[in-house]
């Protein structure tokens, strides 16, 4: 049986309950919407409601079908790099703060979180998936690394997650190289847990979510909290990440004056 948590229906996302799994489906990527206060408030309040609902065993996130690839990500940032107005700096700070809030909500939410995505994906959105507990992708997915092309350090906690998951040396090798990551490598590195055909992504994600929903919720919750303890400095890291990005952006703008 499918039912909605609270009839969330927006241009950005919809939600539905499929038995004991809450399913969040994004229709558009988050990047522009996190500077829109009503949209940001709605998604954060929705995540709070999921975290507080004891009937939700597993939370499944289905990423937007039209992902933000490398070129779209570069174009987005170039709009800000081409100007030094105070308004644009304020908008960018608002975006960074919104991303931080969203990542922390995902990372600390109570239910076990499964993330499913496909298509060419800028590292920012790979980073968002790394805040989740289990990741499934389609086989044609490519994690695109725009760091060196853009001339900015990555946003979204990527350095934090990758260094903890892979070790500092491997994290540095990936980021400094500027290379993309296909799903064979992502699977071998543990950045994703399962790779499926594009047409079966939703079905497979629901099957995985229901399988976790039938495991002991106390055990899942305990393991999730213990794993999180080893990475408890995420919030401070995200704030420091903002400072580094803001300093780098000011340097970009100064050089172009």
C-alpha positions as CSV (number, residue, x, y, z in Angstrom):
1,X,0.0,0.0,0.0
2,X,1.3,3.5,-0.9
3,X,0.4,6.5,1.1
4,X,1.9,10.0,1.6
5,X,3.5,11.2,4.8
6,X,1.9,14.6,4.6
7,X,0.9,15.0,1.0
8,X,4.2,16.7,0.1
9,X,3.9,17.8,-3.5
10,X,6.1,20.5,-4.8
11,X,8.1,21.3,-8.0
12,X,11.2,20.2,-6.1
13,X,10.1,16.9,-4.6
14,X,7.2,14.5,-3.8
15,X,7.0,11.9,-1.0
16,X,5.1,8.7,-0.5
17,X,4.9,5.8,2.0
18,X,5.4,2.4,0.5
19,X,4.6,0.1,3.5
20,X,7.3,0.9,6.1
21,X,9.6,2.8,3.6
22,X,9.3,6.5,3.2
23,X,10.2,7.5,-0.4
24,X,11.4,10.9,-1.3
25,X,11.6,11.6,-5.1
26,X,13.4,14.7,-6.2
27,X,12.1,16.2,-9.5
28,X,14.8,18.9,-9.8
29,X,18.3,19.2,-8.4
30,X,18.8,21.1,-5.1
31,X,21.4,23.6,-6.1
32,X,19.2,26.6,-7.1
33,X,16.5,25.8,-4.6
34,X,18.6,26.0,-1.5
35,X,18.8,29.8,-2.0
36,X,15.0,29.9,-2.0
37,X,14.0,30.2,1.7
38,X,10.5,28.7,1.4
39,X,11.8,25.7,-0.6
40,X,14.7,25.2,1.8
41,X,12.4,25.4,4.8
42,X,10.0,22.9,3.3
43,X,12.6,20.2,2.6
44,X,14.3,20.7,6.0
45,X,11.0,20.5,7.8
46,X,10.1,17.4,5.8
47,X,13.4,15.7,6.8
48,X,12.6,16.6,10.4
49,X,9.2,14.9,10.2
50,X,10.8,11.8,8.7
51,X,13.4,11.7,11.5
52,X,10.7,11.9,14.2
53,X,8.3,9.3,12.7
54,X,8.9,6.0,14.5
55,X,6.9,4.1,11.9
56,X,9.5,4.8,9.2
57,X,12.0,1.9,9.1
58,X,13.9,3.1,6.0
59,X,14.1,6.3,4.1
60,X,14.7,6.0,0.4
61,X,15.9,9.0,-1.7
62,X,15.4,8.9,-5.4
63,X,17.6,11.6,-7.0
64,X,16.3,13.9,-9.8
65,X,16.4,12.2,-13.2
66,X,18.0,15.3,-14.7
67,X,21.2,15.4,-12.7
68,X,23.6,18.4,-12.4
69,X,26.5,17.3,-14.5
70,X,30.0,18.8,-14.7
71,X,29.2,21.4,-17.4
72,X,26.0,22.6,-15.7
73,X,27.9,22.8,-12.4
74,X,30.7,24.8,-14.0
75,X,28.2,27.2,-15.6
76,X,26.4,27.7,-12.3
77,X,29.6,28.7,-10.6
78,X,30.9,30.8,-13.4
79,X,27.9,33.1,-12.9
80,X,29.3,33.9,-9.5
81,X,33.0,34.0,-10.5
82,X,32.2,36.6,-13.2
83,X,30.9,39.2,-10.7
84,X,32.1,40.6,-7.4
85,X,28.8,42.1,-6.2
86,X,27.9,41.8,-2.5
87,X,24.4,40.4,-3.5
88,X,26.0,37.5,-5.3
89,X,28.4,36.8,-2.4
90,X,25.4,36.8,0.0
91,X,23.5,34.4,-2.3
92,X,26.4,32.0,-2.5
93,X,26.8,32.1,1.3
94,X,23.1,31.3,1.6
95,X,23.6,28.4,-0.8
96,X,26.5,27.0,1.2
97,X,24.7,27.3,4.4
98,X,21.7,25.5,2.9
99,X,23.9,22.7,1.6
100,X,25.4,22.3,5.1
101,X,22.0,22.1,6.7
102,X,20.8,19.5,4.1
103,X,23.9,17.3,4.5
104,X,23.7,17.4,8.3
105,X,20.0,16.5,8.2
106,X,20.7,13.6,6.0
107,X,23.7,12.5,8.0
108,X,21.9,12.6,11.4
109,X,18.4,11.5,10.4
110,X,17.1,8.5,12.4
111,X,15.9,6.0,9.8
112,X,18.4,4.0,7.7
113,X,18.9,6.0,4.4
114,X,19.1,4.5,1.0
115,X,20.1,6.8,-1.9
116,X,19.5,5.9,-5.6
117,X,20.8,8.0,-8.5
118,X,21.8,7.8,-12.1
119,X,23.3,9.8,-14.9
120,X,26.4,12.1,-15.1
121,X,26.7,13.5,-11.6
122,X,29.0,16.3,-10.4
123,X,30.9,15.5,-7.3
124,X,28.7,17.8,-5.2
125,X,25.8,15.3,-5.6
126,X,28.0,12.3,-5.1
127,X,29.0,14.0,-1.8
128,X,25.3,14.2,-0.8
129,X,24.9,10.5,-1.4
130,X,27.9,9.8,0.8
131,X,26.0,11.2,3.7
132,X,23.5,8.3,3.3
133,X,23.9,4.8,4.6
134,X,23.5,2.8,1.4
135,X,24.0,3.9,-2.2
136,X,22.7,2.3,-5.4
137,X,23.3,3.7,-8.9
138,X,22.7,2.7,-12.5
139,X,25.6,1.3,-14.5
140,X,25.9,4.3,-16.9
141,X,26.4,6.7,-14.0
142,X,29.6,8.8,-14.0
143,X,30.8,10.8,-11.0
144,X,32.3,13.9,-12.7
145,X,35.1,15.8,-10.9
146,X,35.0,19.6,-11.8
147,X,37.4,20.7,-9.1
148,X,40.4,21.5,-11.2
149,X,38.4,22.9,-14.1
150,X,36.6,25.2,-11.8
151,X,39.6,26.2,-9.7
152,X,37.6,25.8,-6.4
153,X,37.8,23.2,-3.7
154,X,34.9,20.8,-3.6
155,X,31.7,21.6,-1.7
156,X,29.5,19.2,0.1
157,X,31.8,17.4,2.5
158,X,33.5,15.4,-0.2
159,X,37.0,15.7,1.3
160,X,35.6,14.7,4.7
161,X,33.7,11.6,3.4
162,X,36.3,10.4,0.9
163,X,39.2,10.8,3.3
164,X,37.4,8.8,6.0
165,X,36.2,6.1,3.5
166,X,39.4,5.8,1.4
167,X,42.1,7.3,3.4
168,X,43.8,10.7,2.9
169,X,46.2,9.5,0.1
170,X,43.6,8.0,-2.1
171,X,41.2,10.9,-1.5
172,X,44.0,13.3,-2.5
173,X,44.9,11.3,-5.6
174,X,41.3,11.4,-6.9
175,X,40.8,15.1,-6.2
176,X,44.2,16.4,-7.4
177,X,43.9,14.4,-10.6
178,X,40.5,15.9,-11.6
179,X,39.5,12.6,-13.1
180,X,36.0,11.2,-13.2
181,X,34.9,8.0,-11.5
182,X,32.9,5.3,-13.4
183,X,30.7,2.8,-11.5
184,X,33.2,-0.1,-11.7
185,X,35.7,2.0,-9.8
186,X,33.0,3.5,-7.5
187,X,31.9,0.0,-6.6
188,X,35.4,-1.2,-6.0
189,X,36.1,1.8,-3.8
190,X,32.9,1.4,-1.8
191,X,31.5,4.8,-2.9
192,X,28.4,2.9,-4.1
193,X,27.1,-0.4,-2.7
194,X,25.2,-1.7,-5.8
195,X,25.1,-1.0,-9.5
196,X,22.0,-1.9,-11.6
197,X,20.6,-1.3,-15.0
198,X,18.9,2.1,-15.5
199,X,15.5,0.7,-16.1
200,X,15.5,-1.2,-12.8
201,X,16.9,1.5,-10.5
202,X,13.6,2.4,-8.7
203,X,12.5,-1.3,-8.4
204,X,15.9,-2.4,-7.1
205,X,16.1,0.5,-4.7
206,X,12.7,-0.3,-3.3
207,X,13.7,-4.0,-2.9
208,X,16.8,-3.0,-1.1
209,X,14.9,-0.5,1.1
210,X,12.3,-3.2,2.1
211,X,15.1,-5.7,2.8
212,X,16.7,-3.3,5.3
213,X,13.2,-2.5,6.7
214,X,12.9,-6.1,7.7
215,X,16.1,-6.1,9.6
216,X,16.3,-5.3,13.3
217,X,15.7,-1.5,13.6
218,X,17.6,-1.5,16.9
219,X,20.6,-3.0,15.3
220,X,20.5,-0.7,12.3
221,X,20.1,2.3,14.5
222,X,23.0,1.2,16.8
223,X,25.4,0.5,13.9
224,X,24.4,3.8,12.2
225,X,25.1,5.8,15.4
226,X,28.4,4.0,16.1
227,X,29.6,4.7,12.5
228,X,28.6,8.3,12.8
229,X,30.6,8.7,16.0
230,X,33.8,8.1,14.1
231,X,32.9,11.0,11.8
232,X,31.4,13.3,14.4
233,X,33.4,16.4,13.2
234,X,31.3,16.8,10.0
235,X,29.5,19.9,11.1
236,X,32.7,21.8,11.9
237,X,34.3,20.5,8.7
238,X,31.4,21.9,6.6
239,X,31.7,25.3,8.3
240,X,35.5,25.4,7.6
241,X,34.8,24.3,4.0
242,X,32.6,27.4,3.6
243,X,35.5,29.6,4.8
244,X,38.0,28.1,2.4
245,X,35.5,28.4,-0.5
246,X,34.7,32.1,0.3
247,X,38.5,32.9,0.5
248,X,39.1,31.2,-2.8
249,X,36.2,33.0,-4.5
250,X,37.5,36.4,-3.3
251,X,40.9,35.6,-4.8
252,X,39.2,34.7,-8.1
253,X,37.3,37.9,-8.1
254,X,40.4,40.0,-7.1
255,X,42.4,38.5,-10.0
256,X,39.7,39.4,-12.5
257,X,39.5,43.0,-11.4
